[in-house]
C-alpha cells in the first residue's frame, strides 16, 4: 500500500495485518465476439476505509473501477480474505477467514459471512444476515436471515438484533 496514494482514504484506528495489500489492481475479462481477453482497467476508483476497521493478515482489497471499494466503520475482515473492486462492506459486518467477495458486491450492516464463503459479483446481501461457512452465494440474500449452502439458500429468519445501546451488550 502506498501511504501517499490520494485514492486510498483511511479513517482513524484502522488496523491492517502483515502481508495485506490495499489497492491491488483490478483484473478484468473483456468479452468480444465470443472470445475473452484479459484487460487491465484504468485506476479511476478509490478505496475508502472508515474508522475502527480491522483487516487481518494476507488480505487483498482491490481498487474500485466505477466507484470506490468501501469498508464501513467497525467492519472486521479476517485473515486471507479478498474484497473485490467496487464492493461495499457494511458497518459492523464481519468477514470470516478466507472469504472471497467479488466485484460490485454489497453487504449490509451487522452481517456475518462465515469462513470460506464466496460471493459472486454484483450480489447484494442484506443487513443482519448470516451466511454459513463455505457457502457459495450466487444470488441476492435479503435482510435478517440465516442462509448457507452451495448454492446458498435462505434457511430461516435471523432472530439476533444488534444491541440498541452499549448497556445491552
C-alpha positions in Angstrom: 0.0 0.0 0.0 1.3 3.4 -0.9 0.5 5.6 2.1 0.7 8.7 -0.2 -1.8 7.5 -2.7 -4.6 10.1 -2.7 -7.1 7.4 -4.0 -6.7 5.4 -0.7 -8.5 7.1 2.1 -8.4 5.7 5.7 -10.2 6.8 8.8 -8.9 6.6 12.4 -8.0 3.5 14.2 -7.6 1.3 11.2 -5.5 -1.8 11.9 -4.0 -3.8 8.9 -2.3 -7.1 9.3 1.1 -8.1 7.8 1.1 -9.0 4.1 -2.2 -7.3 3.3 -2.4 -5.4 0.0 -4.6 -2.3 0.0 -5.1 -1.0 -3.6 -4.5 -4.1 -5.7 -5.2 -3.5 -9.4 -8.4 -5.0 -10.7 -8.0 -7.7 -13.3 -10.9 -7.9 -15.7 -12.0 -10.0 -18.6 -13.5 -8.4 -21.7 -15.7 -10.4 -24.0 -15.6 -9.5 -27.7 -17.3 -11.7 -30.4 -17.3 -14.8 -28.3 -13.7 -14.5 -27.1 -12.4 -13.3 -23.8 -9.4 -11.1 -23.3 -7.6 -10.1 -20.1 -7.8 -6.4 -19.6 -6.1 -4.1 -17.1 -8.5 -1.3 -16.1 -7.5 2.3 -15.6 -7.1 3.4 -12.0 -10.2 5.5 -11.7 -11.7 4.3 -8.4 -10.8 4.8 -4.8 -10.6 2.7 -1.7 -12.5 4.2 1.3 -11.8 2.6 4.7 -13.8 4.2 7.5 -13.0 4.4 11.2 -12.2 1.5 13.6 -11.8 -1.1 10.8 -9.7 -4.3 11.4 -8.2 -6.1 8.4 -6.3 -9.3 9.1 -3.0 -10.6 7.6 -2.6 -11.5 3.9 -5.9 -9.9 2.7 -6.3 -8.2 -0.6 -8.5 -5.1 -1.0 -8.9 -4.2 -4.7 -9.3 -0.7 -6.0 -12.6 0.5 -7.4 -13.2 0.7 -11.1 -16.5 2.6 -11.5 -16.6 3.9 -7.9 -14.9 3.3 -4.6 -14.4 0.0 -2.8 -15.8 0.8 0.6 -15.3 -0.7 4.0 -17.6 1.0 6.5 -16.8 1.7 10.2 -16.2 -1.1 12.7 -16.1 -3.8 9.9 -13.8 -6.7 10.6 -12.1 -8.6 7.8 -10.3 -11.8 8.9 -7.1 -13.2 7.6 -6.6 -14.3 3.9 -9.8 -12.6 2.7 -10.4 -10.8 -0.6 -12.6 -7.8 -1.2 -13.1 -7.1 -4.9 -13.4 -3.9 -6.8 -16.4 -1.6 -6.1 -17.5 -3.8 -3.2 -19.2 -2.3 -0.1 -18.8 -3.9 3.2 -21.4 -2.6 5.7 -20.9 -1.2 9.2 -20.0 -3.7 11.9 -20.0 -6.5 9.3 -17.6 -9.4 9.8 -15.9 -11.5 7.1 -14.5 -14.8 8.4 -11.2 -16.2 7.4 -10.7 -16.8 3.6 -13.9 -15.1 2.5 -13.9 -14.1 -1.2 -16.1 -11.1 -2.0 -16.0 -10.5 -5.8 -16.6 -7.2 -7.7 -19.5 -4.9 -7.0 -20.9 -6.9 -4.1 -22.8 -5.0 -1.4 -23.1 -6.4 2.1 -25.4 -4.6 4.6 -24.6 -3.6 8.2 -24.3 -6.1 11.1 -23.9 -9.1 8.9 -21.6 -12.1 9.2 -20.1 -14.0 6.4 -18.5 -17.2 7.7 -15.1 -18.7 6.8 -14.5 -19.9 3.3 -17.6 -18.4 1.7 -17.5 -17.0 -1.9 -19.8 -14.2 -3.1 -20.5 -13.9 -6.8 -20.1 -10.4 -8.5 -23.0 -7.9 -8.2 -24.7 -9.8 -5.4 -26.4 -7.9 -2.6 -26.5 -9.3 0.9 -28.9 -7.6 3.4 -28.2 -6.2 6.9 -28.3 -8.6 9.9 -27.8 -11.5 7.6 -25.6 -14.5 8.4 -24.0 -16.6 5.7 -22.8 -20.1 6.8 -19.3 -21.5 6.4 -18.2 -22.4 2.9 -21.3 -21.1 1.2 -21.4 -20.1 -2.5 -23.6 -17.0 -2.8 -24.9 -16.7 -6.4 -28.0 -14.5 -5.9 -29.2 -11.7 -3.6 -29.9 -12.6 0.0 -32.4 -10.4 1.9 -32.1 -8.6 5.3 -32.4 -10.5 8.6 -31.9 -14.1 7.5 -29.6 -17.1 8.0 -28.5 -18.7 4.7 -26.0 -21.3 3.8 -25.1 -23.9 1.2 -23.9 -24.4 -2.3 -25.8 -22.7 -3.8 -26.5 -20.5 -0.8 -30.2 -20.6 0.2 -32.2 -18.8 2.9 -32.9 -21.3 5.8 -34.7 -19.2 8.4 -35.1 -15.7 9.9 -32.2 -14.4 11.9 -33.6 -13.6 15.4 -30.4 -11.7 16.5 -30.6 -7.9 16.6 -27.7 -5.6 17.4 -28.0 -4.0 20.8 -29.7 -0.6 21.0 -27.1 0.7 23.4 -23.8 -0.5 24.9 -25.5 -1.3 28.2 -27.4 -4.2 26.4 -24.2 -6.0 25.4 
